[in-house]
């Protein structure tokens, strides 16, 4: 095989590998990825929801209010709508989690690890999203 052909094929494989690695952890198209699901330190059914950069504070409040209306068993742990990235933390049933993954304002969701949310000074503990 000619050296130029081998180099060309190697380059094609590298580009393919880079493209594949760039999609790892991003989940199916149209759904926000969930991170840290495999962590041994995660707290079951507790998640931190992070919104896209530049998402307005109303996007967070609207998502929380919709969740609480549609899923009465959602337990809000914290809201941070005055910082970037905006978001909130909650105990969520799987159906509510899927709803959030479909929200176009949600960048990603992380499992709550080691009770991080309980110790976060930057969070506002509240029973509702309005301020």
VOBA-1610 file (N, C-alpha, C; in pm, whole numbers, padded with zeros to 5 digits, always signed):
BEGIN
Unk+00084-00116+00000Unk+00000+00000+00000Unk+00090+00124+00000Unk+00053+00218-00077Unk+00127+00342-00091Unk+00123+00422+00040Unk+00235+00485+00074Unk+00245+00561+00199Unk+00141+00674+00204Unk+00115+00742+00095Unk+00017+00851+00091Unk-00124+00798+00118Unk-00155+00679+00067Unk-00286+00619+00089Unk-00302+00582+00236Unk-00196+00522+00294Unk-00200+00486+00437Unk-00218+00609+00524Unk-00144+00715+00492Unk-00153+00838+00568Unk-00294+00897+00556Unk-00350+00893+00438Unk-00487+00944+00416Unk-00589+00865+00496Unk-00576+00732+00496Unk-00670+00649+00572Unk-00653+00671+00723Unk-00530+00684+00766Unk-00504+00711+00907Unk-00568+00843+00949Unk-00554+00943+00863Unk-00614+01073+00891Unk-00767+01061+00900Unk-00829+00985+00808Unk-00973+00965+00811Unk-01017+00897+00940Unk-00939+00797+00984Unk-00971+00729+01109Unk-00959+00822+01230Unk-00859+00908+01229Unk-00841+01003+01339Unk-00957+01101+01344Unk-01001+01150+01229Unk-01114+01243+01225Unk-01240+01174+01278Unk-01262+01049+01238Unk-01377+00973+01285Unk-01370+00953+01437Unk-01252+00918+01487Unk-01235+00898+01631Unk-01262+01027+01708Unk-01214+01138+01660Unk-01237+01267+01725Unk-01386+01300+01725Unk-01453+01274+01615Unk-01597+01300+01607Unk-01673+01212+01705Unk-01634+01086+01717Unk-01700+00995+01812Unk-01676+01038+01956Unk-01553+01075+01987Unk-01522+01119+02123Unk-01596+01246+02160Unk-01620+01331+02063Unk-01691+01457+02090Unk-01836+01432+02128Unk-01892+01318+02090Unk-02032+01290+02121Unk-02048+01210+02250Unk-01940+01160+02308Unk-01951+01080+02431Unk-02009+01165+02543Unk-02109+01113+02611Unk-02171+01182+02723Unk-02277+01283+02683Unk-02305+01293+02556Unk-02404+01391+02512Unk-02543+01331+02496Unk-02557+01199+02500Unk-02687+01136+02492Unk-02749+01147+02355Unk-02872+01098+02342Unk-02941+01103+02214Unk-02968+01247+02172Unk-02975+01272+02041Unk-03004+01408+01994Unk-03138+01456+02049Unk-03142+01581+02091Unk-03265+01638+02143Unk-03287+01616+02292Unk-03201+01537+02355Unk-03212+01513+02499Unk-03086+01562+02569Unk-03105+01638+02675Unk-02989+01683+02754Unk-02923+01561+02818Unk-02790+01555+02818Unk-02722+01440+02878Unk-02732+01440+03031Unk-02725+01322+03087Unk-02721+01307+03233Unk-02581+01260+03269Unk-02515+01331+03356Unk-02378+01298+03396Unk-02376+01234+03534Unk-02271+01160+03560Unk-02242+01100+03691Unk-02341+00992+03734Unk-02410+00931+03640Unk-02503+00823+03676Unk-02430+00700+03730Unk-02305+00684+03690Unk-02230+00566+03733Unk-02146+00591+03859Unk-02158+00709+03917Unk-02080+00740+04036Unk-02130+00660+04156Unk-02038+00599+04231Unk-02081+00527+04351Unk-02126+00622+04462Unk-02104+00751+04446Unk-02136+00849+04549Unk-02266+00926+04521Unk-02331+00891+04412Unk-02452+00967+04376Unk-02567+00933+04470Unk-02654+01031+04490Unk-02772+01013+04574Unk-02887+00980+04481Unk-02950+00869+04505Unk-03056+00819+04418Unk-03167+00923+04400Unk-03202+00947+04274Unk-03312+01035+04234Unk-03292+01182+04268Unk-03170+01223+04304Unk-03141+01365+04326Unk-03053+01414+04212Unk-03095+01526+04152Unk-03026+01576+04034Unk-03007+01727+04042Unk-02903+01775+03973Unk-02879+01917+03954Unk-02902+01944+03806Unk-02988+02038+03775Unk-03024+02069+03637Unk-02958+02201+03602Unk-02874+02198+03499Unk-02799+02316+03455Unk-02855+02366+03322Unk-02885+02494+03316Unk-02943+02553+03197Unk-02834+02608+03104Unk-02870+02625+02978Unk-02778+02677+02878Unk-02728+02816+02918Unk-02607+02847+02878Unk-02552+02981+02903Unk-02644+03084+02842Unk-02672+03186+02917Unk-02758+03292+02867Unk-02906+03266+02884Unk-02945+03152+02940Unk-03087+03125+02964Unk-03139+03227+03065Unk-03255+03284+03038Unk-03307+03384+03131Unk-03352+03321+03263Unk-03352+03398+03372Unk-03399+03345+03500Unk-03541+03289+03491Unk-03621+03345+03403Unk-03758+03297+03388Unk-03764+03153+03336Unk-03661+03110+03264Unk-03659+02972+03214Unk-03649+02873+03330Unk-03570+02907+03430Unk-03555+02820+03546Unk-03685+02818+03626Unk-03738+02935+03655Unk-03862+02943+03733Unk-03977+02872+03663Unk-03985+02891+03533Unk-04092+02828+03455Unk-04080+02675+03459Unk-03958+02623+03442Unk-03937+02478+03445Unk-03972+02421+03582Unk-03932+02490+03689Unk-03961+02442+03824Unk-04112+02445+03850Unk-04176+02553+03815Unk-04320+02564+03837Unk-04397+02459+03759Unk-04357+02435+03632Unk-04422+02332+03551Unk-04402+02194+03612Unk-04280+02166+03658Unk-04253+02037+03721Unk-04339+02016+03845Unk-04344+02117+03931Unk-04421+02104+04054Unk-04571+02090+04026Unk-04619+02151+03918Unk-04760+02136+03882Unk-04789+01998+03825Unk-04698+01947+03742Unk-04720+01819+03673Unk-04682+01698+03757Unk-04585+01715+03848Unk-04535+01603+03929Unk-04534+01644+04076Unk-04642+01615+04149Unk-04650+01659+04288Unk-04542+01600+04379Unk-04478+01489+04336Unk-04376+01427+04420Unk-04237+01486+04398Unk-04224+01590+04315Unk-04095+01659+04298Unk-04064+01735+04426Unk-03943+01716+04478Unk-03899+01788+04597Unk-03785+01883+04558Unk-03813+02010+04557Unk-03713+02111+04520Unk-03613+02125+04633Unk-03484+02116+04599Unk-03377+02127+04698Unk-03311+02263+04697Unk-03292+02321+04579Unk-03223+02449+04567Unk-03249+02508+04430Unk-03241+02641+04423Unk-03256+02712+04296Unk-03143+02814+04288Unk-03077+02820+04176Unk-02979+02926+04154Unk-03008+02988+04018Unk-03085+03095+04021Unk-03123+03163+03898Unk-03059+03300+03885Unk-02969+03334+03978Unk-02899+03462+03976Unk-02753+03446+03933Unk-02710+03324+03901Unk-02572+03294+03860Unk-02571+03223+03726Unk-02458+03221+03663Unk-02439+03137+03544Unk-02353+03019+03583Unk-02382+02898+03546Unk-02504+02860+03475Unk-02621+02853+03572Unk-02735+02898+03525Unk-02856+02894+03606Unk-02902+02749+03620Unk-02980+02723+03726Unk-03030+02588+03741Unk-03100+02566+03873Unk-03123+02440+03901Unk-03185+02402+04028Unk-03152+02258+04058Unk-03181+02218+04179Unk-03160+02080+04221Unk-03290+02030+04280Unk-03317+01901+04256Unk-03443+01845+04305Unk-03435+01694+04312Unk-03524+01638+04394Unk-03549+01494+04391Unk-03657+01474+04287Unk-03626+01390+04187Unk-03715+01377+04071Unk-03750+01232+04041Unk-03876+01207+04004Unk-03910+01076+03950Unk-03857+01068+03806Unk-03841+00949+03754Unk-03785+00930+03620Unk-03866+01002+03513Unk-03997+01007+03526Unk-04079+01075+03424Unk-04050+01224+03421Unk-04029+01285+03537Unk-03994+01427+03542Unk-03855+01451+03483Unk-03766+01357+03505Unk-03630+01367+03450Unk-03634+01370+03298Unk-03716+01285+03239Unk-03729+01283+03093Unk-03786+01415+03042Unk-03884+01470+03113Unk-03940+01599+03075Unk-03832+01706+03072Unk-03747+01708+03174Unk-03639+01807+03179Unk-03537+01786+03069Unk-03506+01662+03037Unk-03409+01634+02930Unk-03457+01687+02797Unk-03587+01697+02780Unk-03645+01747+02655Unk-03655+01899+02651Unk-03634+01967+02763Unk-03644+02112+02771Unk-03528+02173+02692Unk-03557+02257+02592Unk-03450+02314+02508Unk-03355+02408+02584Unk-03395+02455+02701Unk-03309+02543+02781Unk-03211+02466+02869Unk-03231+02335+02886Unk-03146+02255+02974Unk-03021+02211+02898Unk-02905+02244+02953Unk-02777+02206+02893Unk-02740+02063+02931Unk-02743+02034+03061Unk-02715+01899+03109Unk-02769+01881+03250Unk-02774+01757+03290Unk-02822+01720+03423Unk-02714+01635+03488Unk-02688+01659+03615Unk-02590+01580+03689Unk-02656+01517+03810Unk-02613+01396+03840Unk-02657+01333+03964Unk-02600+01412+04081Unk-02675+01422+04189Unk-02624+01486+04310Unk-02527+01389+04375Unk-02403+01430+04389Unk-02299+01345+04444Unk-02260+01396+04582Unk-02260+01308+04678Unk-02217+01340+04815Unk-02301+01450+04879Unk-02421+01470+04833Unk-02504+01574+04892Unk-02452+01713+04864Unk-02385+01731+04750Unk-02327+01861+04713Unk-02428+01974+04729Unk-02550+01950+04684Unk-02651+02055+04688Unk-02677+02101+04830Unk-02676+02009+04925Unk-02703+02045+05063Unk-02599+02140+05121Unk-02479+02139+05067Unk-02371+02222+05120Unk-02340+02345+05034Unk-02410+02361+04924Unk-02377+02469+04831Unk-02423+02603+04886Unk-02328+02690+04915Unk-02361+02823+04967Unk-02428+02909+04862Unk-02404+02879+04734Unk-02455+02963+04627Unk-02602+02937+04599Unk-02659+02835+04657Unk-02798+02800+04628Unk-02893+02867+04726Unk-03011+02894+04676Unk-03116+02949+04759Unk-03213+02836+04790Unk-03223+02796+04914Unk-03318+02690+04951Unk-03457+02754+04958Unk-03548+02692+04888Unk-03682+02744+04884Unk-03780+02634+04851Unk-03904+02651+04885Unk-04007+02553+04851Unk-04067+02578+04716Unk-04038+02694+04657Unk-04088+02725+04524Unk-03985+02809+04451Unk-04005+02824+04321Unk-03904+02890+04239Unk-03917+03042+04239Unk-04027+03096+04283Unk-04042+03240+04278Unk-03961+03308+04387Unk-03916+03428+04360Unk-03836+03504+04456Unk-03901+03636+04488
//
